[in-house]
Amino acid sequence: MSDKAFDCMSCGACCFSRNPRYLKLLPWDASRALPPDGLFSENGETYVKFECGHCVHLNLSNCKAACSVYENRPEACRAFRAGSFECVKAIRANGIMGERARAVPEVVA
């Protein structure tokens, strides 16, 4: 795997998921200034919205994968480390900039 794979500003693999409940906020995230329109609640839990297969706070402009709420990002995002086991797993599952997560599944007739 190249060093570019661990460049969080060009990868974003950890910010992609088809699971709408992929990123649950923890109790200490309540004090973070996260835009309310990027969150939803269900059964007493609060989650970050995922639209088009990725976190709503992920800015994919200019061939970058930048977090638009980086200073206020949730604890789960803060704990995620570039090059960690979880990072490599996300890259394998989602691809760089979520290329696999965004791929439209083939429809079999």
Backbone bond lengths (Angstrom), bond angles and torsions (degrees), N, CA, C in turn:
res aa  C-N    CA-C-N  psi(-1)  N-CA   C-N-CA  omega(-1)  CA-C   N-CA-C  phi
1 M - - - 1.450 - - 1.524 108.36 -
2 S 1.309 117.51 134.69 1.455 120.81 -177.71 1.522 111.18 -76.92
3 D 1.341 115.88 164.17 1.457 120.69 177.56 1.526 110.94 -62.23
4 K 1.342 117.43 -31.16 1.462 121.30 179.44 1.534 110.93 -58.42
5 A 1.332 117.57 -29.79 1.457 121.38 179.84 1.527 111.51 -61.93
6 F 1.332 116.73 -24.13 1.458 120.05 -179.27 1.531 112.22 -102.62
7 D 1.312 117.26 13.75 1.457 121.97 176.48 1.523 107.54 -89.45
8 C 1.309 116.06 101.73 1.464 120.88 -175.21 1.529 113.19 -59.10
9 M 1.314 118.19 -22.21 1.463 120.73 -179.47 1.524 112.92 -84.06
10 S 1.326 117.57 -7.64 1.458 118.80 177.35 1.526 111.39 -125.57
11 C 1.309 117.59 0.26 1.459 121.26 -175.63 1.526 111.59 -104.31
12 G 1.308 117.67 -73.24 1.457 122.25 179.09 1.515 115.66 70.62
13 A 1.333 118.05 8.36 1.471 120.78 -176.29 1.523 112.20 -54.57
14 C 1.324 117.79 -35.41 1.465 121.28 -177.86 1.529 112.41 -72.63
15 C 1.315 117.71 -11.83 1.468 122.23 -177.84 1.523 112.61 -96.46
16 F 1.340 116.76 5.42 1.456 121.59 -178.69 1.509 110.99 -111.04
17 S 1.304 115.92 139.84 1.453 121.98 174.37 1.521 108.78 -169.30
18 R 1.301 115.72 147.80 1.464 120.27 173.88 1.523 110.57 -90.97
19 N 1.337 116.39 -5.15 1.461 122.29 179.38 1.531 108.59 -85.43
20 P 1.330 119.53 115.13 1.464 121.24 -178.48 1.533 113.17 -66.16
21 R 1.322 118.07 -15.12 1.470 122.46 178.66 1.534 111.01 -109.09
22 Y 1.316 116.33 30.57 1.463 123.13 -176.48 1.530 112.24 -65.08
23 L 1.338 116.78 -37.61 1.464 120.02 -174.18 1.525 111.13 -122.08
24 K 1.339 115.50 96.78 1.465 121.70 179.08 1.519 108.87 -90.60
25 L 1.316 115.49 135.54 1.459 119.36 177.09 1.518 109.99 -76.63
26 L 1.313 115.16 144.78 1.459 122.27 177.47 1.527 108.77 -96.08
27 P 1.335 118.75 162.13 1.467 120.41 -176.60 1.530 113.67 -52.42
28 W 1.328 118.80 -39.50 1.466 119.91 -177.38 1.526 112.45 -76.35
29 D 1.339 118.08 -5.98 1.466 120.65 174.29 1.524 111.67 -76.41
30 A 1.320 117.83 -14.09 1.472 121.98 -177.92 1.522 111.83 -58.65
31 S 1.328 117.75 -29.85 1.466 120.88 -178.59 1.530 112.94 -83.58
32 R 1.309 117.74 -5.23 1.468 120.77 -179.54 1.531 109.82 -81.52
33 A 1.310 115.74 143.99 1.469 121.29 -178.94 1.524 110.16 -85.01
34 L 1.318 115.60 75.23 1.466 120.81 177.68 1.519 108.73 -97.09
35 P 1.323 118.00 136.09 1.470 119.92 -179.94 1.533 110.93 -59.80
36 P 1.329 117.51 124.25 1.466 121.00 -177.72 1.524 113.69 -58.48
37 D 1.346 117.80 -29.08 1.463 119.21 -179.40 1.533 112.18 -73.44
38 G 1.332 117.53 -7.32 1.459 121.78 176.84 1.522 112.48 -98.85
39 L 1.337 116.55 9.11 1.467 121.79 -177.18 1.517 110.17 -125.73
40 F 1.332 115.47 158.19 1.463 120.11 171.02 1.523 108.32 -146.31
41 S 1.312 115.97 153.58 1.457 121.62 -179.89 1.519 109.75 -116.00
42 E 1.339 113.81 146.22 1.457 121.02 179.52 1.517 108.00 -154.91
43 N 1.312 116.59 127.47 1.467 122.66 179.54 1.536 112.66 51.01
44 G 1.325 116.17 41.88 1.457 121.33 176.61 1.522 115.18 78.47
45 E 1.317 118.48 3.71 1.460 122.96 178.79 1.527 108.61 -111.85
46 T 1.325 117.05 149.48 1.459 121.61 177.81 1.521 108.99 -113.18
47 Y 1.319 115.14 136.51 1.463 122.27 -177.55 1.518 110.22 -127.74
48 V 1.328 115.63 155.36 1.456 121.26 170.90 1.527 106.30 -83.14
49 K 1.331 116.48 136.72 1.463 120.67 179.77 1.533 110.66 -69.63
50 F 1.310 114.94 141.73 1.455 122.65 172.87 1.521 106.32 -120.65
51 E 1.310 116.04 119.49 1.460 121.90 179.27 1.516 108.52 -125.41
52 C 1.294 117.21 142.78 1.470 122.61 -178.10 1.519 110.72 57.14
53 G 1.339 116.25 28.50 1.459 120.66 176.08 1.507 116.32 84.66
54 H 1.344 117.55 6.43 1.458 118.45 179.10 1.533 111.72 -144.59
55 C 1.321 115.15 164.87 1.459 122.16 178.44 1.530 109.49 -57.58
56 V 1.331 116.61 136.96 1.465 120.50 -179.16 1.526 112.10 -64.98
57 H 1.315 117.33 -17.07 1.464 120.86 -179.16 1.525 112.62 -90.63
58 L 1.317 117.19 0.29 1.459 121.11 -179.49 1.523 109.70 -86.48
59 N 1.319 115.79 120.77 1.454 122.62 179.21 1.525 107.84 -96.92
60 L 1.322 117.32 115.15 1.461 122.28 -177.07 1.527 112.61 -103.55
61 S 1.315 118.21 19.76 1.459 119.93 -179.72 1.525 111.16 -78.38
62 N 1.299 116.31 158.11 1.469 123.99 176.68 1.524 113.35 56.68
63 C 1.335 116.66 35.49 1.474 122.29 178.41 1.523 112.51 58.04
64 K 1.302 116.83 30.01 1.460 122.62 177.63 1.518 108.55 -117.97
65 A 1.310 115.86 164.74 1.456 122.45 174.54 1.524 105.73 -129.53
66 A 1.330 116.13 83.37 1.460 121.28 -173.07 1.525 111.35 -111.16
67 C 1.319 115.30 137.52 1.457 121.31 177.40 1.525 109.14 -77.97
68 S 1.326 116.63 123.74 1.465 120.52 -179.21 1.529 112.77 -80.90
69 V 1.336 117.73 -7.74 1.468 121.25 177.92 1.536 110.09 -123.44
70 Y 1.315 116.53 30.21 1.459 121.83 -171.10 1.537 113.50 -48.49
71 E 1.305 118.18 -47.34 1.468 121.02 -178.04 1.530 112.12 -65.33
72 N 1.327 117.22 -24.78 1.467 122.17 -178.67 1.519 112.60 -113.88
73 R 1.334 117.82 14.66 1.470 121.49 -176.23 1.521 110.96 -58.16
74 P 1.332 116.56 150.59 1.467 121.46 -179.19 1.535 112.62 -63.05
75 E 1.304 115.16 161.44 1.464 121.81 -178.71 1.527 112.46 -57.87
76 A 1.321 117.39 -39.67 1.467 120.08 179.77 1.528 110.60 -59.74
77 C 1.312 117.37 -37.66 1.465 121.55 178.08 1.533 110.55 -70.59
78 R 1.314 117.01 -38.48 1.472 121.24 179.11 1.524 111.53 -64.38
79 A 1.327 116.19 -33.77 1.467 120.89 -177.36 1.530 112.47 -78.93
80 F 1.307 117.23 -18.34 1.467 121.95 -178.26 1.526 108.86 -73.90
81 R 1.312 118.25 123.21 1.466 122.68 -175.97 1.525 111.65 -111.86
82 A 1.329 116.01 133.38 1.467 121.47 176.73 1.520 109.75 -59.00
83 G 1.330 115.44 131.53 1.456 121.27 178.28 1.516 114.74 85.40
84 S 1.328 117.17 -4.36 1.469 120.92 -179.80 1.524 110.07 -72.19
85 F 1.324 116.04 171.10 1.464 121.77 176.34 1.523 110.09 -54.31
86 E 1.339 116.40 -44.99 1.458 121.52 -178.83 1.525 111.23 -64.26
87 C 1.333 116.49 -37.58 1.459 122.35 178.55 1.525 109.94 -62.78
88 V 1.305 116.76 -50.52 1.469 121.27 -179.89 1.525 110.20 -60.72
89 K 1.332 116.43 -40.03 1.467 121.21 178.29 1.532 110.86 -62.80
90 A 1.330 117.47 -42.16 1.470 121.37 178.97 1.523 110.85 -65.52
91 I 1.327 117.18 -39.38 1.466 120.52 178.86 1.526 109.96 -64.55
92 R 1.328 116.35 -42.89 1.476 119.42 178.45 1.523 111.20 -63.64
93 A 1.315 116.81 -40.29 1.469 120.77 -177.23 1.529 112.48 -76.14
94 N 1.328 117.14 -40.68 1.459 121.30 -170.60 1.518 115.23 -108.65
95 G 1.319 117.68 -22.41 1.462 120.98 -175.35 1.513 111.04 77.93
96 I 1.322 115.50 165.69 1.459 121.24 177.85 1.525 108.45 -63.92
97 M 1.311 116.70 133.93 1.466 124.52 -176.11 1.526 111.73 52.40
98 G 1.338 116.40 30.17 1.455 122.02 173.05 1.507 115.93 69.04
99 E 1.338 117.30 24.08 1.465 119.56 -175.49 1.524 112.88 -54.78
100 R 1.323 117.74 -35.97 1.472 119.37 179.49 1.521 111.37 -79.25
101 A 1.313 117.37 -38.57 1.472 121.33 -179.44 1.521 111.12 -66.69
102 R 1.324 116.52 -30.91 1.473 120.24 -177.99 1.515 112.79 -86.72
103 A 1.334 116.80 -13.78 1.460 120.33 -177.93 1.525 109.73 -62.09
104 V 1.290 115.95 135.93 1.460 120.78 178.56 1.536 107.74 -79.19
105 P 1.338 117.27 125.10 1.466 119.42 179.40 1.525 110.99 -60.89
106 E 1.307 115.88 143.33 1.465 121.20 178.11 1.516 110.01 -68.69
107 V 1.300 116.21 137.61 1.451 121.23 177.33 1.526 107.13 -94.55
108 V 1.325 115.43 121.87 1.462 120.42 179.79 1.529 108.32 -97.63
109 A 1.303 115.18 125.55 1.483 120.01 -177.48 1.507 111.51 -83.15
